[in-house]
């Protein structure tokens, strides 16, 4: 591949290349189910790894895990190699690192509630605008009081605390309605049922562990096992968006590079945009637009190009279009929209060809070395060099155990955070309330005793005028101490209610 001008993607009348220096201008792989999108993704991932670029991808069906094994013995691959006359084609294994939110099929992937932030948590919980506003207030209170929100227990405890003390925060932060707090708590219960509690906690993923090469200079292919995760589409899409935002926030500006620092594949990308509020769509557009300057290439994989908002679609310079079926008005609209995005010289009837492409065949247009879209080409995608398909559990376990990240993420760390701090606060306040109640009972007893003494004095003949019995020196000291103690309780309760929780 080093003798080629770029990454060879396919061959037809001519060859279609993707230039590494333009790979961070992002890309799109589109096409109907069964037309070859997964194989194209695999070919791209292998090509990036070969030039030393790490890759992150989600394995939704389990058929991308085989990159750690050679692809020898696949008849279809042999036929494609022969048909395309790929003389320098060699089977290869690629350095693969396996990850899994649930920790079963790879290293656990976690983050904290605080790190993910209120916008993405609201997306996870499917909150409306009002509920999202309340969640923002709860996060702000936690941030201002130094409360770490590590896991779901922390967030639930913070919600209870904010709800119970809502009136105290209204002036500074805004209204915290019990209805919204209740809706958020119900959302957290649903998230727990979907396995969300395993995603939040520590140690959190170090994003730089995804940007590594092996001892031979090949980029690591980070494979997220997403078969179970994909059962909760909103959790899946929000998780990938969080990873993308972490790359955006953590990586420094890099300018124009000879090749990307990492390439991020976002499979089933339509899930990211389905029912997303405008504020989230704006953030996604901003991240996609600016992240290329950090050296990150983002490639969306979806069935129809119209699944991607126009503002995001306009940022995707490298495109691979597999076959689309024009069975419905929506399909016909997608075909027309896809055809209009390609630059054609008139030799290819793009709109007609899109509906006639064979499996593994595609229309490809990538940016040239000057950043201009190339003329669309009809080609057959080159075959992958590693195994197509999944791996057995024995091989997967072997790969996980031999990984440099083994034992780094497996053990959960539960350090002191909001839940523990609020529990202590509640216990402390409960203790103070009991002490205050005892003090009040003692004061009532003394008052009763004084009334008894007064009645006794009134019934006893005396030459002195009736009046209140003077306190002894001991009683004066006790009252003084009681008054100071009561004032101190008041100050402590006020500090707690106003947010000084440390």
C-alpha positions in Angstrom: 0.0 0.0 0.0 3.0 2.3 0.5 3.5 2.4 -3.3 -0.1 3.7 -3.9 -1.0 7.4 -3.8 -3.5 6.7 -1.0 -5.8 4.1 0.5 -7.2 1.9 -2.2 -10.9 1.5 -1.6 -12.1 0.0 -4.9 -11.5 -0.7 -8.5 -13.7 -0.3 -11.6 -12.8 1.4 -14.8 -10.3 3.2 -12.6 -9.2 3.0 -9.0 -10.8 4.9 -6.1 -8.5 6.2 -3.4 -8.9 7.9 0.0 -6.0 10.2 0.8 -4.8 10.0 4.5 -4.3 13.8 4.7 -8.0 14.3 3.8 -9.3 11.4 6.1 -10.1 13.8 8.9 -12.6 15.6 6.6 -14.9 12.8 7.8 -17.0 10.4 5.7 -20.2 8.6 5.0 -20.9 4.9 4.3 -24.5 4.5 3.2 -26.6 1.7 1.6 -29.5 -0.6 2.2 -29.2 -3.7 4.5 -27.0 -6.4 3.0 -25.3 -4.3 0.3 -21.8 -4.3 1.9 -21.5 -1.4 4.3 -20.0 -3.6 7.1 -17.3 -5.0 4.8 -16.5 -1.4 3.6 -16.2 -0.3 7.2 -13.8 -3.2 7.8 -11.7 -2.4 4.8 -11.4 1.2 5.9 -10.5 0.2 9.5 -7.8 -2.2 8.3 -6.4 0.4 5.9 -6.1 3.1 8.6 -4.5 0.6 11.0 -2.0 -0.3 8.3 -0.7 3.3 8.1 -0.5 3.7 11.9 -3.9 5.3 12.6 -5.8 3.9 15.6 -9.5 3.2 15.0 -12.6 3.0 17.2 -15.7 1.1 16.0 -18.8 -0.5 17.4 -19.5 -4.2 16.6 -23.2 -4.3 16.6 -23.7 -7.8 15.0 -20.5 -9.4 16.2 -19.1 -9.8 12.7 -16.2 -7.3 13.1 -14.4 -9.1 15.9 -12.4 -11.3 13.6 -9.8 -8.6 12.8 -7.4 -10.4 15.2 -7.3 -13.4 12.8 -6.2 -13.8 9.2 -8.8 -13.9 6.5 -7.3 -16.9 4.7 -9.7 -19.5 3.3 -12.6 -17.3 2.4 -13.7 -18.2 -1.1 -15.6 -14.9 -1.8 -12.5 -12.9 -0.8 -10.3 -15.1 -3.2 -12.8 -14.4 -6.0 -12.8 -10.7 -5.4 -8.9 -10.6 -5.3 -8.8 -12.4 -8.6 -11.5 -10.3 -10.2 -9.8 -7.0 -9.2 -6.3 -8.3 -10.0 -4.9 -7.3 -6.6 -1.4 -8.7 -7.1 0.0 -7.3 -3.8 -2.9 -8.5 -1.7 -1.8 -10.3 1.5 -3.9 -11.6 4.4 -3.1 -10.0 7.7 -4.1 -9.9 11.3 -4.6 -6.5 13.0 -3.9 -5.4 16.6 -7.4 -5.5 18.2 -8.5 -4.3 21.6 -11.9 -5.4 22.8 -14.2 -3.2 25.0 -17.6 -3.9 26.5 -19.8 -1.6 28.6 -21.0 -4.7 30.5 -17.5 -6.1 30.9 -18.3 -9.5 29.5 -16.8 -9.4 26.0 -14.1 -6.9 26.6 -12.5 -4.4 29.0 -15.2 -2.5 30.9 -15.9 1.0 29.7 -17.1 3.5 32.3 -17.5 7.2 32.8 -18.9 9.2 35.7 -22.2 11.1 35.7 -20.4 14.4 36.2 -18.1 13.7 33.2 -21.0 12.9 30.9 -22.9 16.1 31.9 -26.6 17.0 32.0 -27.2 17.4 28.3 -26.3 13.8 27.5 -27.8 12.4 30.6 -31.1 14.2 29.6 -30.8 12.5 26.2 -30.3 9.1 27.9 -33.4 9.6 30.1 -35.5 11.1 27.3 -36.3 14.2 29.3 -38.4 17.1 28.0 -37.2 20.7 28.1 -38.5 21.5 31.6 -37.1 18.3 33.1 -33.7 18.9 31.4 -33.7 22.4 33.0 -34.2 20.8 36.5 -31.4 18.3 35.8 -29.1 21.2 34.9 -29.9 22.9 38.2 -29.1 19.6 40.1 -25.8 19.4 38.3 -25.0 23.0 39.1 -25.7 22.6 42.8 -23.5 19.5 42.8 -20.7 21.4 41.0 -21.0 24.5 43.2 -20.8 22.4 46.4 -18.0 20.1 45.3 -20.1 17.0 45.0 -18.8 14.3 42.7 -21.5 12.5 40.8 -19.8 9.2 40.0 -22.6 6.7 39.6 -26.4 6.5 39.5 -26.6 6.3 43.4 -24.9 9.7 43.5 -27.3 11.3 41.1 -30.4 9.8 42.8 -29.1 11.0 46.2 -28.5 14.5 44.7 -32.0 14.5 43.2 -33.6 13.6 46.5 -31.6 16.3 48.3 -32.4 19.0 45.8 -36.1 18.0 45.8 -36.3 18.0 49.6 -34.7 21.4 49.8 -36.1 22.9 46.6 -37.4 26.1 48.2 -33.9 26.9 49.5 -32.5 26.9 45.9 -35.2 28.7 44.0 -33.8 32.2 44.3 -30.3 31.3 43.2 -30.8 28.4 40.8 -34.5 28.4 39.7 -37.6 26.3 40.4 -37.1 22.6 41.2 -40.5 21.0 40.8 -41.1 17.7 42.5 -42.9 16.5 39.3 -39.7 17.0 37.3 -37.6 15.4 40.0 -40.0 12.4 40.0 -39.8 12.1 36.2 -36.0 12.1 36.3 -36.0 9.4 39.0 -38.4 7.3 36.9 -36.0 7.7 33.9 -33.1 6.5 36.1 -35.0 3.4 37.1 -35.5 2.6 33.4 -31.8 3.2 32.7 -30.9 0.8 35.5 -33.1 -1.8 33.9 -31.2 -1.4 30.7 -27.9 -2.0 32.5 -26.9 1.7 32.8 -25.5 1.3 36.3 -22.6 -0.7 34.9 -21.7 2.2 32.6 -21.3 4.8 35.3 -18.5 4.6 37.9 -14.8 4.5 38.2 -12.2 3.9 36.9 -13.4 5.9 33.9 -12.0 5.3 30.5 -8.8 7.1 29.7 -9.6 8.4 26.2 -5.9 8.2 25.3 -5.9 4.4 25.7 -7.9 4.4 22.4 -5.1 6.3 20.6 -2.3 3.7 20.6 -0.2 1.7 18.1 1.4 -1.7 18.5 5.1 -2.5 18.5 5.0 -2.8 14.7 3.5 0.7 14.3 0.0 -0.5 13.3 -2.8 1.4 14.8 -4.9 -0.4 17.4 -8.4 -1.3 16.2 -10.6 -0.7 19.3 -13.7 -2.9 19.0 -16.7 -2.1 21.2 -18.9 -5.1 21.7 -22.3 -3.6 21.1 -24.7 -6.5 20.6 -26.2 -6.1 24.0 -25.8 -2.4 24.2 -27.6 -2.0 20.9 -30.7 -3.4 22.5 -31.0 0.1 24.1 -30.6 2.3 21.0 -30.6 5.6 23.0 -28.0 4.4 25.4 -25.9 3.1 22.5 -26.0 6.4 20.5 -25.5 8.6 23.6 -22.5 6.5 24.6 -20.8 6.9 21.3 -21.5 10.6 21.3 -20.0 10.9 24.7 -16.8 9.2 23.4 -16.7 11.6 20.5 -17.1 14.6 22.8 -14.3 13.3 25.0 -12.0 13.2 22.0 -13.0 16.7 21.1 -12.5 18.0 24.6 -9.2 16.2 25.5 -7.2 16.4 22.3 -5.3 19.6 21.5 -5.5 21.5 18.3 -3.4 19.8 15.6 -4.0 21.6 12.4 -3.4 19.9 9.0 -1.8 16.5 9.6 -0.4 13.9 7.1 -2.9 11.4 8.6 -5.5 11.5 11.4 -4.7 10.7 15.1 -7.7 8.4 15.3 -10.7 7.5 13.1 -14.0 7.1 14.7 -16.8 5.0 13.0 -20.3 5.7 14.1 -22.5 2.7 13.0 -26.3 3.0 12.8 -25.8 6.8 12.9 -29.5 7.5 12.4 -30.0 6.6 16.0 -27.9 9.6 17.0 -30.3 12.1 15.4 -33.7 10.4 15.9 -35.8 12.7 18.1 -32.7 14.6 19.3 -33.6 18.2 20.6 -32.3 21.1 18.6 -29.7 22.0 21.3 -28.2 18.6 21.0 -28.2 18.7 17.2 -26.4 22.0 17.3 -23.8 20.6 19.6 -23.3 17.5 17.4 -22.8 19.8 14.3 -20.3 21.9 16.2 -18.3 18.9 17.3 -18.2 17.4 13.8 -17.2 20.7 12.3 -14.4 21.4 14.8 -13.1 18.0 15.7 -11.2 17.6 12.4 -8.7 20.3 13.6 -7.9 17.9 16.5 -6.9 15.2 14.0 -10.0 13.1 14.3 -11.9 11.6 11.4 -15.5 10.7 11.9 -17.3 8.2 9.6 -21.1 7.8 9.8 -22.6 4.5 8.7 -26.3 4.5 7.9 -28.9 3.2 5.4 -30.0 6.5 3.9 -28.1 9.7 3.5 -31.2 11.6 4.5 -30.9 10.0 8.0 -28.1 12.6 8.6 -29.1 16.3 9.1 -28.0 18.5 6.2 -25.6 20.6 8.4 -23.8 17.4 9.4 -24.0 15.8 6.0 -22.3 18.9 4.5 -19.2 18.2 6.7 -18.7 14.7 5.2 -16.2 14.9 2.4 -15.5 11.2 1.7 -18.4 9.1 0.6 -19.1 5.5 -0.2 -22.6 4.8 -1.5 -23.8 1.2 -1.7 -27.2 0.3 -3.3 -30.4 1.9 -2.3 -33.9 0.5 -3.1 -36.5 2.9 -4.4 -39.6 1.0 -3.3 -41.3 3.9 -1.4 -41.5 7.7 -1.8 -39.1 8.1 1.0 -36.6 5.6 -0.7 -37.0 7.6 -3.9 -36.2 10.8 -2.1 -33.1 9.2 -0.5 -31.9 8.0 -4.0 -32.3 11.5 -5.4 -30.7 13.1 -2.4 -27.7 10.7 -2.6 -27.3 11.3 -6.3 -27.2 15.0 -6.0 -24.4 14.9 -3.5 -22.0 13.4 -6.0 -19.9 15.2 -8.5 -20.4 13.6 -11.9 -18.8 14.1 -15.3 -21.8 12.7 -17.1 -20.4 9.2 -17.7 -22.4 7.8 -14.8 -26.1 8.1 -14.4 -25.8 8.3 -10.6 -29.5 8.3 -9.7 -30.1 5.2 -11.9 -26.9 3.3 -10.9 -27.6 3.7 -7.1 -30.6 1.4 -7.5 -28.7 -1.2 -9.6 -25.4 -1.6 -7.6 -24.5 -5.2 -6.8 -23.5 -6.4 -3.3 -20.0 -5.1 -2.6 -20.3 -2.6 -5.4 -20.4 1.1 -4.6 -20.2 4.7 -5.9 -17.2 6.4 -4.3 -16.2 10.0 -4.2 -13.3 11.2 -1.9 -11.6 14.5 -1.5 -8.5 14.9 -3.7 -5.2 16.2 -2.4 -6.5 19.8 -2.8 -9.7 19.1 -0.8 -12.0 19.0 -3.8 -14.6 16.2 -4.2 -13.4 13.8 -6.9 -15.6 12.6 -9.8 -17.8 9.8 -8.6 -16.6 6.3 -9.6 -18.5 3.0 -9.8 -16.3 0.4 -8.3 -16.1 -2.9 -6.5 -14.8 -2.4 -2.9 -11.6 -4.3 -2.3 -11.9 -7.2 0.1 -10.7 -7.2 3.8 -7.5 -8.9 4.8 -8.6 -10.2 8.2 -11.3 -12.7 9.0 -14.8 -11.7 8.2 -17.0 -12.7 11.1 -16.9 -13.2 14.8 -14.5 -15.1 17.0 -15.1 -17.7 19.7 -15.0 -17.0 23.4 -11.7 -18.8 23.8 -9.9 -16.5 21.4 -11.7 -13.4 22.7 -10.7 -14.3 26.3 -7.1 -14.8 25.1 -7.0 -11.4 23.5 -8.5 -9.7 26.6 -6.1 -11.4 29.0 -3.1 -10.5 26.9 -4.1 -6.9 26.5 -2.0 -4.2 28.1 -5.2 -2.9 29.6 -6.0 -6.1 31.5 -6.5 -5.2 35.2 -6.6 -1.5 34.6 -10.4 -1.3 34.3 -11.7 -4.5 35.6 -12.0 -3.6 39.3 -14.6 -1.0 40.3 -13.4 1.8 42.5 -16.0 3.4 44.8 -14.5 6.5 46.3 -16.3 9.1 48.4 -18.8 11.0 46.3 -22.2 12.7 46.6 -24.0 9.7 47.9 -21.7 9.2 50.8 -21.4 12.9 51.6 -25.1 13.4 51.6 -25.6 10.3 53.8 -23.2 11.8 56.3 -25.0 15.1 56.0 -28.4 13.5 56.6 -27.0 11.6 59.6 -25.5 14.8 61.0 -28.7 16.8 60.6 -30.7 14.0 62.2 -28.3 14.0 65.2 -28.6 17.7 65.6 -32.4 17.5 65.3 -32.5 14.9 68.1 -30.2 17.0 70.3 -32.4 20.0 69.7 -35.5 18.0 70.5 -33.9 16.8 73.8 -32.9 20.3 74.6 -36.5 21.5 74.0 -37.8 18.7 76.3 -35.4 19.7 79.0 -36.5 23.3 78.7 -40.1 22.3 78.9 -39.3 20.3 82.1 -37.6 23.2 83.6 -40.5 25.5 82.8 -42.9 23.0 84.4 -40.7 22.9 87.5 -40.7 26.7 87.7 -44.5 26.7 87.4 -44.7 24.1 90.2 -42.3 26.3 92.4 -44.4 29.4 91.6 -47.6 27.7 92.6 -46.1 26.5 95.8 -44.8 29.9 96.7 -48.1 31.5 95.9 -49.9 29.1 98.2 -47.4 29.8 101.0 -48.0 33.0 103.1 -45.1 35.4 102.7 -44.5 39.0 103.4 -42.5 39.4 100.2 -44.3 40.5 97.1 -45.1 37.7 94.6 -42.8 37.4 91.6 -40.6 35.1 89.5 -38.0 33.1 91.3 -34.5 34.2 90.4 -32.3 31.7 88.6 -29.4 30.3 90.4 -25.9 30.7 88.9 -26.0 27.1 87.6 -29.3 27.7 85.8 -28.0 30.9 84.3 -24.9 29.1 82.9 -27.1 26.3 81.6 -29.4 28.7 79.8 -26.5 30.6 78.3 -25.0 27.3 77.0 -28.4 26.3 75.6 -28.8 29.6 73.8 -25.4 29.3 72.2 -26.0 25.6 71.2 -29.4 26.5 69.6 -27.8 29.4 67.6 -25.0 27.0 66.4 -27.6 24.4 65.3 -29.3 27.1 63.2 -26.1 28.2 61.5 -25.2 24.6 60.7 -28.6 23.9 59.2 -28.5 27.0 57.2 -25.1 26.2 55.8 -26.3 22.7 54.8 -29.5 24.0 53.1 -27.6 26.7 51.2 -25.2 24.1 49.8 -22.1 24.2 51.9 -22.0 20.4 51.9 -18.3 19.8 52.6 
